[in-house]
């Protein structure tokens, strides 16, 4: 045999033995055995378990060291340490709100380093890494947690009409819910969904073409995502088509009548304003033509005193006009009242009573007449 060939065969055999030995060492060393899903989806406020079971090798004689951390999406940045078990004690790190909600589900030294996160929030969505080390063995596992909001109860309604022969548009929408959120329409009563109907699972739209009585019934929409589902229902009817021309004509006639009524109201308002203005002008003219009001008796008495020559002075007492009249008649030959002596002499020559008639006091005017 060629010595060169023998030497090559010897080297290949040695390399095979070394590779087999290394494989055996790796298999028997520290190994994480959890086989659950690498991605976990959970609804908000739920409690989630992140698995991390492990086995050790008799050759792993170092102290047990377990670490749970948040993996940074930026590979150039350090991971954030959250929870650890070392030296027989548990330690919390990092975000205190999150770390307080982390717990080992059992004694970590018994081959199970799994943890629970209670009351998960949207901010807890991240990739978590479990690292178990007992020198010289070490192994790690990553789990991605996705916290989602389940869909809220959707609203079902119809757009447009439900006329026979037309297209009926049913819609379904949830106000809350993490994407991807899908909508599925089913027919609860009356049979299956019509063959002419089409639906969009993303928008929640269901189109029923050439609508007839056979399409009536209860339709149900289900909104769902990976963490929950909700539903709503709508009762579909079939109505006879309306005469659109008649509706338009009726609307035009109604608008014209409304316009005429508005004009009538404006005209009545103008007439009412003119009437009030005319009544006010007539009342003003009547007040202008009315006689002046009579003077008060006290004013007329004052005028009489001024005519008779009396002047008012403080502290002076005045006598009544009736008391002074007899003295005036007794001295009638000496007193003259606008030619009164001439008229008295004429009456005496005609045989009339020479004594003048007494004056009468009129209470209305305040002086003798």
Secondary structure, DSSP 4 states (H G I P E B T S, - for coil): --HHHHHHHHHHHHHHHHHHHHHHHHHHS-EE---S-SEEEEETT--EEE--BEE--TT--S-EEEEEEEPPSSTTSPPEEEEEEETTEEEE-S-HHHHTTEEESS-GGGTB--EEE-S--GGG-EEEEEEEEETTEEEEEEEEEEEEPPPPPPEEEEES--BTTS-EEEEEE-SS-PSS-EEEEEESSSSSPPTT-EEETTTTEEEE-S--GGG-EEEEEEEEETTEEEEEEEEE--BPPP-HHHHHHHHHHHHHHHHHHHHHHHHHHHHHHHHHHHHHHHHHHHHHHSPPPPPPHHHHHHHHHHHTT----TT-----HHHHHHHHHHTTTT--SSSHHHHHHHHHHTT--SSPPPP-EETTTTEE-
